[in-house]
């Protein structure tokens, strides 16, 4: 069975890859921010922690968007397969 909506598969995969890239560079940027801002003293840990939390929130949101797209695609595929099976069984309510 061929895959429908190939561009949505590509978009979902790209968002998932982008999420990991954001996570990687966000962690590196947080560490660089901590090294570059040692003049803040006690607030340094707060700034680094806040930037890490923001990075993780963005990462989770991007993964959720990607997973949601995959759920919609799987739902469509499963519905199409069920309709095809019912049609092959001669179910009277399934017509083309």
N, CA, C and O atoms as CSV, one atom per row, in Angstrom:
chain,resi,resn,atom,element,x,y,z
A,1,UNK,N,N,0.844,-1.175,0.000
A,1,UNK,CA,C,0.000,0.000,0.000
A,1,UNK,C,C,0.899,1.252,0.000
A,1,UNK,O,O,1.827,1.362,0.801
A,2,UNK,N,N,0.617,2.146,-0.872
A,2,UNK,CA,C,1.453,3.327,-0.982
A,2,UNK,C,C,1.112,4.335,0.106
A,2,UNK,O,O,-0.007,4.367,0.617
A,3,UNK,N,N,2.089,5.150,0.447
A,3,UNK,CA,C,1.865,6.176,1.456
A,3,UNK,C,C,1.233,7.393,0.814
A,3,UNK,O,O,1.687,7.882,-0.220
A,4,UNK,N,N,0.176,7.870,1.449
A,4,UNK,CA,C,-0.434,9.111,1.000
A,4,UNK,C,C,0.169,10.237,1.828
A,4,UNK,O,O,0.745,10.017,2.893
A,5,UNK,N,N,0.020,11.432,1.311
A,5,UNK,CA,C,0.484,12.628,2.022
A,5,UNK,C,C,1.973,12.552,2.358
A,5,UNK,O,O,2.377,12.744,3.505
A,6,UNK,N,N,2.763,12.273,1.349
A,6,UNK,CA,C,4.201,12.159,1.542
A,6,UNK,C,C,4.841,13.419,2.080
A,6,UNK,O,O,5.812,13.357,2.834
A,7,UNK,N,N,4.295,14.575,1.691
A,7,UNK,CA,C,4.880,15.820,2.181
A,7,UNK,C,C,4.662,15.975,3.679
A,7,UNK,O,O,5.510,16.548,4.363
A,8,UNK,N,N,3.543,15.478,4.208
A,8,UNK,CA,C,3.332,15.558,5.652
A,8,UNK,C,C,4.292,14.655,6.412
A,8,UNK,O,O,4.725,14.994,7.513
A,9,UNK,N,N,4.625,13.509,5.830
A,9,UNK,CA,C,5.637,12.651,6.449
A,9,UNK,C,C,6.977,13.387,6.505
A,9,UNK,O,O,7.689,13.316,7.507
A,10,UNK,N,N,7.310,14.087,5.433
A,10,UNK,CA,C,8.558,14.846,5.385
A,10,UNK,C,C,8.553,15.981,6.399
A,10,UNK,O,O,9.552,16.215,7.079
A,11,UNK,N,N,7.432,16.683,6.502
A,11,UNK,CA,C,7.330,17.798,7.447
A,11,UNK,C,C,7.450,17.293,8.876
A,11,UNK,O,O,8.173,17.879,9.682
A,12,UNK,N,N,6.750,16.210,9.199
A,12,UNK,CA,C,6.808,15.659,10.562
A,12,UNK,C,C,8.228,15.211,10.907
A,12,UNK,O,O,8.705,15.445,12.017
A,13,UNK,N,N,8.893,14.570,9.960
A,13,UNK,CA,C,10.278,14.151,10.195
A,13,UNK,C,C,11.212,15.332,10.354
A,13,UNK,O,O,12.123,15.303,11.181
A,14,UNK,N,N,10.987,16.370,9.565
A,14,UNK,CA,C,11.826,17.564,9.659
A,14,UNK,C,C,11.639,18.275,10.996
A,14,UNK,O,O,12.603,18.763,11.588
A,15,UNK,N,N,10.403,18.331,11.465
A,15,UNK,CA,C,10.143,18.957,12.760
A,15,UNK,C,C,10.806,18.158,13.875
A,15,UNK,O,O,11.352,18.733,14.817
A,16,UNK,N,N,10.759,16.840,13.770
A,16,UNK,CA,C,11.385,15.993,14.785
A,16,UNK,C,C,12.904,16.182,14.804
A,16,UNK,O,O,13.509,16.286,15.871
A,17,UNK,N,N,13.507,16.224,13.630
A,17,UNK,CA,C,14.953,16.466,13.547
A,17,UNK,C,C,15.277,17.865,14.061
A,17,UNK,O,O,16.257,18.060,14.780
A,18,UNK,N,N,14.441,18.839,13.685
A,18,UNK,CA,C,14.637,20.209,14.156
A,18,UNK,C,C,14.557,20.310,15.668
A,18,UNK,O,O,15.271,21.108,16.276
A,19,UNK,N,N,13.696,19.512,16.281
A,19,UNK,CA,C,13.575,19.524,17.743
A,19,UNK,C,C,14.885,19.099,18.401
A,19,UNK,O,O,15.321,19.704,19.380
A,20,UNK,N,N,15.508,18.054,17.855
A,20,UNK,CA,C,16.772,17.605,18.429
A,20,UNK,C,C,17.895,18.612,18.171
A,20,UNK,O,O,18.792,18.767,18.999
A,21,UNK,N,N,17.847,19.284,17.044
A,21,UNK,CA,C,18.842,20.326,16.766
A,21,UNK,C,C,18.672,21.485,17.743
A,21,UNK,O,O,19.653,22.016,18.264
A,22,UNK,N,N,17.407,21.878,17.991
A,22,UNK,CA,C,17.135,22.946,18.959
A,22,UNK,C,C,17.638,22.541,20.341
A,22,UNK,O,O,18.242,23.350,21.045
A,23,UNK,N,N,17.391,21.296,20.728
A,23,UNK,CA,C,17.860,20.825,22.031
A,23,UNK,C,C,19.381,20.882,22.130
A,23,UNK,O,O,19.926,21.358,23.126
A,24,UNK,N,N,20.055,20.401,21.104
A,24,UNK,CA,C,21.521,20.388,21.110
A,24,UNK,C,C,22.095,21.799,21.213
A,24,UNK,O,O,22.927,22.079,22.077
A,25,UNK,N,N,21.643,22.683,20.324
A,25,UNK,CA,C,22.188,24.032,20.335
A,25,UNK,C,C,21.707,24.838,21.544
A,25,UNK,O,O,22.410,25.737,22.006
A,26,UNK,N,N,20.520,24.523,22.058
A,26,UNK,CA,C,20.043,25.204,23.256
A,26,UNK,C,C,20.891,24.887,24.469
A,26,UNK,O,O,21.189,25.766,25.278
A,27,UNK,N,N,21.282,23.624,24.595
A,27,UNK,CA,C,22.147,23.239,25.713
A,27,UNK,C,C,23.512,23.890,25.568
A,27,UNK,O,O,24.066,24.396,26.545
A,28,UNK,N,N,24.060,23.883,24.357
A,28,UNK,CA,C,25.359,24.524,24.132
A,28,UNK,C,C,25.273,26.027,24.408
A,28,UNK,O,O,26.175,26.598,25.023
A,29,UNK,N,N,24.198,26.665,23.957
A,29,UNK,CA,C,24.036,28.102,24.184
A,29,UNK,C,C,23.877,28.404,25.667
A,29,UNK,O,O,24.380,29.422,26.144
A,30,UNK,N,N,23.197,27.553,26.395
A,30,UNK,CA,C,23.037,27.771,27.841
A,30,UNK,C,C,24.378,27.670,28.558
A,30,UNK,O,O,24.669,28.456,29.459
A,31,UNK,N,N,25.179,26.711,28.159
A,31,UNK,CA,C,26.507,26.568,28.758
A,31,UNK,C,C,27.375,27.768,28.396
A,31,UNK,O,O,28.081,28.304,29.250
A,32,UNK,N,N,27.325,28.191,27.135
A,32,UNK,CA,C,28.106,29.357,26.714
A,32,UNK,C,C,27.633,30.614,27.437
A,32,UNK,O,O,28.440,31.475,27.787
A,33,UNK,N,N,26.339,30.715,27.655
A,33,UNK,CA,C,25.788,31.853,28.393
A,33,UNK,C,C,26.307,31.853,29.820
A,33,UNK,O,O,26.654,32.901,30.365
A,34,UNK,N,N,26.355,30.681,30.416
A,34,UNK,CA,C,26.885,30.578,31.781
A,34,UNK,C,C,28.345,30.947,31.874
A,34,UNK,O,O,28.766,31.584,32.840
A,35,UNK,N,N,29.120,30.559,30.888
A,35,UNK,CA,C,30.549,30.889,30.886
A,35,UNK,C,C,30.757,32.381,30.620
A,35,UNK,O,O,31.637,33.009,31.209
A,36,UNK,N,N,29.943,32.933,29.732
A,36,UNK,CA,C,30.117,34.342,29.361
A,36,UNK,C,C,29.591,35.325,30.378
A,36,UNK,O,O,29.969,36.496,30.353
A,37,UNK,N,N,28.728,34.879,31.273
A,37,UNK,CA,C,28.106,35.812,32.221
A,37,UNK,C,C,28.524,35.557,33.661
A,37,UNK,O,O,27.692,35.682,34.560
A,38,UNK,N,N,29.798,35.201,33.919
A,38,UNK,CA,C,30.194,34.958,35.303
A,38,UNK,C,C,30.175,36.223,36.138
A,38,UNK,O,O,30.328,36.134,37.357
A,39,UNK,N,N,29.998,37.386,35.555
A,39,UNK,CA,C,29.953,38.618,36.336
A,39,UNK,C,C,28.611,38.788,37.063
A,39,UNK,O,O,28.485,39.663,37.919
A,40,UNK,N,N,27.629,37.977,36.737
A,40,UNK,CA,C,26.326,38.091,37.392
A,40,UNK,C,C,26.318,37.498,38.800
A,40,UNK,O,O,25.433,37.811,39.597
A,41,UNK,N,N,27.262,36.676,39.102
A,41,UNK,CA,C,27.345,36.100,40.433
A,41,UNK,C,C,26.222,35.118,40.713
A,41,UNK,O,O,26.095,34.096,40.040
A,42,UNK,N,N,25.403,35.437,41.721
A,42,UNK,CA,C,24.344,34.534,42.163
A,42,UNK,C,C,23.248,34.330,41.146
A,42,UNK,O,O,22.556,33.313,41.179
A,43,UNK,N,N,23.075,35.275,40.244
A,43,UNK,CA,C,22.006,35.153,39.245
A,43,UNK,C,C,22.403,34.275,38.060
A,43,UNK,O,O,21.566,33.950,37.218
A,44,UNK,N,N,23.655,33.901,37.996
A,44,UNK,CA,C,24.139,33.097,36.873
A,44,UNK,C,C,23.400,31.768,36.779
A,44,UNK,O,O,22.953,31.371,35.703
A,45,UNK,N,N,23.277,31.091,37.907
A,45,UNK,CA,C,22.603,29.789,37.900
A,45,UNK,C,C,21.146,29.939,37.471
A,45,UNK,O,O,20.615,29.080,36.767
A,46,UNK,N,N,20.497,31.025,37.891
A,46,UNK,CA,C,19.115,31.259,37.514
A,46,UNK,C,C,18.977,31.493,36.011
A,46,UNK,O,O,18.060,30.964,35.382
A,47,UNK,N,N,19.872,32.274,35.442
A,47,UNK,CA,C,19.833,32.560,34.004
A,47,UNK,C,C,20.074,31.288,33.195
A,47,UNK,O,O,19.369,31.028,32.219
A,48,UNK,N,N,21.053,30.505,33.593
A,48,UNK,CA,C,21.358,29.257,32.880
A,48,UNK,C,C,20.196,28.275,33.024
A,48,UNK,O,O,19.811,27.628,32.050
A,49,UNK,N,N,19.639,28.160,34.225
A,49,UNK,CA,C,18.520,27.254,34.445
A,49,UNK,C,C,17.295,27.675,33.631
A,49,UNK,O,O,16.609,26.832,33.053
A,50,UNK,N,N,17.029,28.964,33.589
A,50,UNK,CA,C,15.899,29.469,32.819
A,50,UNK,C,C,16.074,29.204,31.323
A,50,UNK,O,O,15.120,28.828,30.642
A,51,UNK,N,N,17.284,29.397,30.816
A,51,UNK,CA,C,17.512,29.138,29.394
A,51,UNK,C,C,17.398,27.645,29.076
A,51,UNK,O,O,16.928,27.281,27.999
A,52,UNK,N,N,17.816,26.789,29.989
A,52,UNK,CA,C,17.655,25.344,29.781
A,52,UNK,C,C,16.180,24.941,29.810
A,52,UNK,O,O,15.752,24.096,29.024
A,53,UNK,N,N,15.409,25.539,30.708
A,53,UNK,CA,C,13.985,25.225,30.784
A,53,UNK,C,C,13.271,25.667,29.510
A,53,UNK,O,O,12.426,24.940,28.988
A,54,UNK,N,N,13.601,26.845,29.012
A,54,UNK,CA,C,12.994,27.331,27.765
A,54,UNK,C,C,13.360,26.414,26.601
A,54,UNK,O,O,12.516,26.114,25.758
A,55,UNK,N,N,14.605,25.974,26.554
A,55,UNK,CA,C,15.038,25.048,25.511
A,55,UNK,C,C,14.248,23.745,25.575
A,55,UNK,O,O,13.804,23.232,24.547
A,56,UNK,N,N,14.077,23.217,26.768
A,56,UNK,CA,C,13.326,21.959,26.916
A,56,UNK,C,C,11.854,22.136,26.545
A,56,UNK,O,O,11.255,21.234,25.959
A,57,UNK,N,N,11.271,23.275,26.875
A,57,UNK,CA,C,9.869,23.524,26.514
A,57,UNK,C,C,9.710,23.557,24.991
A,57,UNK,O,O,8.785,22.956,24.445
A,58,UNK,N,N,10.608,24.257,24.319
A,58,UNK,CA,C,10.555,24.323,22.853
A,58,UNK,C,C,10.753,22.929,22.250
A,58,UNK,O,O,10.072,22.559,21.293
A,59,UNK,N,N,11.686,22.162,22.814
A,59,UNK,CA,C,11.951,20.801,22.345
A,59,UNK,C,C,10.704,19.925,22.467
A,59,UNK,O,O,10.347,19.221,21.523
A,60,UNK,N,N,10.048,19.963,23.616
A,60,UNK,CA,C,8.863,19.137,23.849
A,60,UNK,C,C,7.716,19.558,22.930
A,60,UNK,O,O,7.003,18.705,22.403
A,61,UNK,N,N,7.533,20.861,22.735
A,61,UNK,CA,C,6.465,21.335,21.852
A,61,UNK,C,C,6.704,20.858,20.419
A,61,UNK,O,O,5.772,20.411,19.751
A,62,UNK,N,N,7.936,20.951,19.951
A,62,UNK,CA,C,8.234,20.506,18.586
A,62,UNK,C,C,8.022,19.004,18.431
A,62,UNK,O,O,7.498,18.553,17.412
A,63,UNK,N,N,8.427,18.225,19.436
A,63,UNK,CA,C,8.190,16.775,19.365
A,63,UNK,C,C,6.703,16.459,19.393
A,63,UNK,O,O,6.257,15.539,18.707
A,64,UNK,N,N,5.933,17.201,20.168
A,64,UNK,CA,C,4.487,16.972,20.229
A,64,UNK,C,C,3.822,17.291,18.893
A,64,UNK,O,O,2.913,16.578,18.467
A,65,UNK,N,N,4.265,18.349,18.235
A,65,UNK,CA,C,3.711,18.695,16.924
A,65,UNK,C,C,4.020,17.586,15.919
A,65,UNK,O,O,3.149,17.179,15.150
A,66,UNK,N,N,5.249,17.105,15.928
A,66,UNK,CA,C,5.635,16.030,15.021
A,66,UNK,C,C,4.826,14.764,15.301
A,66,UNK,O,O,4.340,14.125,14.368
A,67,UNK,N,N,4.679,14.398,16.564
A,67,UNK,CA,C,3.911,13.201,16.913
A,67,UNK,C,C,2.448,13.357,16.529
A,67,UNK,O,O,1.815,12.393,16.099
A,68,UNK,N,N,1.904,14.555,16.677
A,68,UNK,CA,C,0.503,14.791,16.306
A,68,UNK,C,C,0.286,14.583,14.815
A,68,UNK,O,O,-0.718,14.001,14.403
A,69,UNK,N,N,1.218,15.054,14.015
A,69,UNK,CA,C,1.106,14.850,12.569
A,69,UNK,C,C,1.130,13.358,12.248
A,69,UNK,O,O,0.350,12.889,11.419
A,70,UNK,N,N,2.026,12.608,12.906
A,70,UNK,CA,C,2.091,11.165,12.671
A,70,UNK,C,C,0.801,10.469,13.118
A,70,UNK,O,O,0.356,9.525,12.463
A,71,UNK,N,N,0.196,10.918,14.217
A,71,UNK,CA,C,-1.061,10.322,14.672
A,71,UNK,C,C,-2.160,10.544,13.637
A,71,UNK,O,O,-2.913,9.622,13.325
A,72,UNK,N,N,-2.257,11.762,13.103
A,72,UNK,CA,C,-3.267,12.042,12.079
A,72,UNK,C,C,-3.036,11.186,10.831
A,72,UNK,O,O,-3.987,10.670,10.244
A,73,UNK,N,N,-1.785,11.039,10.434
A,73,UNK,CA,C,-1.477,10.222,9.258
A,73,UNK,C,C,-1.822,8.753,9.500
A,73,UNK,O,O,-2.373,8.091,8.621
A,74,UNK,N,N,-1.502,8.247,10.684
A,74,UNK,CA,C,-1.821,6.851,10.999
A,74,UNK,C,C,-3.323,6.626,11.081
A,74,UNK,O,O,-3.820,5.582,10.659
A,75,UNK,N,N,-4.047,7.596,11.620
A,75,UNK,CA,C,-5.502,7.485,11.700
A,75,UNK,C,C,-6.109,7.402,10.304
A,75,UNK,O,O,-7.001,6.592,10.052
A,76,UNK,N,N,-5.621,8.240,9.406
A,76,UNK,CA,C,-6.127,8.220,8.028
A,76,UNK,C,C,-5.825,6.886,7.372
A,76,UNK,O,O,-6.682,6.326,6.688
A,77,UNK,N,N,-4.630,6.371,7.566
A,77,UNK,CA,C,-4.246,5.106,6.944
A,77,UNK,C,C,-5.075,3.947,7.515
A,77,UNK,O,O,-5.527,3.082,6.764
A,78,UNK,N,N,-5.275,3.928,8.828
A,78,UNK,CA,C,-6.056,2.855,9.439
A,78,UNK,C,C,-7.517,2.915,9.000
A,78,UNK,O,O,-8.140,1.876,8.780
A,79,UNK,N,N,-8.064,4.115,8.873
A,79,UNK,CA,C,-9.439,4.259,8.405
A,79,UNK,C,C,-9.578,3.755,6.975
A,79,UNK,O,O,-10.551,3.078,6.643
A,80,UNK,N,N,-8.614,4.081,6.139
A,80,UNK,CA,C,-8.642,3.626,4.745
A,80,UNK,C,C,-8.543,2.110,4.677
A,80,UNK,O,O,-9.247,1.484,3.885
A,81,UNK,N,N,-7.678,1.504,5.496
A,81,UNK,CA,C,-7.547,0.049,5.511
A,81,UNK,C,C,-8.826,-0.623,5.996
A,81,UNK,O,O,-9.237,-1.644,5.444
A,82,UNK,N,N,-9.454,-0.063,7.016
A,82,UNK,CA,C,-10.707,-0.638,7.530
A,82,UNK,C,C,-11.805,-0.569,6.479
A,82,UNK,O,O,-12.556,-1.527,6.295
A,83,UNK,N,N,-11.898,0.552,5.797
A,83,UNK,CA,C,-12.918,0.692,4.751
A,83,UNK,C,C,-12.667,-0.305,3.623
A,83,UNK,O,O,-13.611,-0.881,3.081
A,84,UNK,N,N,-11.418,-0.508,3.275
A,84,UNK,CA,C,-11.078,-1.463,2.217
A,84,UNK,C,C,-11.432,-2.889,2.646
A,84,UNK,O,O,-11.958,-3.663,1.846
A,85,UNK,N,N,-11.152,-3.235,3.886
A,85,UNK,CA,C,-11.490,-4.572,4.374
A,85,UNK,C,C,-13.005,-4.786,4.396
A,85,UNK,O,O,-13.490,-5.848,4.007
A,86,UNK,N,N,-13.741,-3.786,4.848
A,86,UNK,CA,C,-15.194,-3.903,4.875
A,86,UNK,C,C,-15.771,-4.013,3.470
A,86,UNK,O,O,-16.724,-4.756,3.234
A,87,UNK,N,N,-15.182,-3.267,2.544
A,87,UNK,CA,C,-15.645,-3.325,1.160
A,87,UNK,C,C,-15.382,-4.712,0.572
A,87,UNK,O,O,-16.216,-5.244,-0.159
A,88,UNK,N,N,-14.238,-5.291,0.887
A,88,UNK,CA,C,-13.901,-6.630,0.374
A,88,UNK,C,C,-14.774,-7.716,0.998
A,88,UNK,O,O,-14.985,-8.767,0.393
A,89,UNK,N,N,-15.279,-7.468,2.200
A,89,UNK,CA,C,-16.153,-8.437,2.856
A,89,UNK,C,C,-17.581,-8.339,2.330
A,89,UNK,O,O,-18.422,-9.177,2.660
A,90,UNK,N,N,-17.861,-7.328,1.516
A,90,UNK,CA,C,-19.193,-7.177,0.955
A,90,UNK,C,C,-20.154,-6.480,1.896
A,90,UNK,O,O,-21.363,-6.701,1.824
A,91,UNK,N,N,-19.640,-5.656,2.761
A,91,UNK,CA,C,-20.501,-4.929,3.697
A,91,UNK,C,C,-21.378,-3.959,2.909
A,91,UNK,O,O,-20.868,-3.196,2.088
A,92,UNK,N,N,-22.684,-3.976,3.146
A,92,UNK,CA,C,-23.611,-3.186,2.296
A,92,UNK,C,C,-23.496,-1.678,2.481
A,92,UNK,O,O,-23.864,-0.932,1.574
A,93,UNK,N,N,-23.002,-1.205,3.616
A,93,UNK,CA,C,-22.959,0.248,3.849
A,93,UNK,C,C,-21.715,0.899,3.244
A,93,UNK,O,O,-21.648,2.125,3.163
A,94,UNK,N,N,-20.753,0.122,2.828
A,94,UNK,CA,C,-19.528,0.682,2.259
A,94,UNK,C,C,-19.653,0.705,0.748
A,94,UNK,O,O,-19.712,-0.337,0.096
A,95,UNK,N,N,-19.690,1.894,0.213
A,95,UNK,CA,C,-19.754,2.068,-1.237
A,95,UNK,C,C,-18.674,3.037,-1.653
A,95,UNK,O,O,-18.096,3.747,-0.830
A,96,UNK,N,N,-18.415,3.054,-2.936
A,96,UNK,CA,C,-17.383,3.970,-3.440
A,96,UNK,C,C,-17.961,5.283,-3.807
A,96,UNK,O,O,-17.236,6.174,-4.250
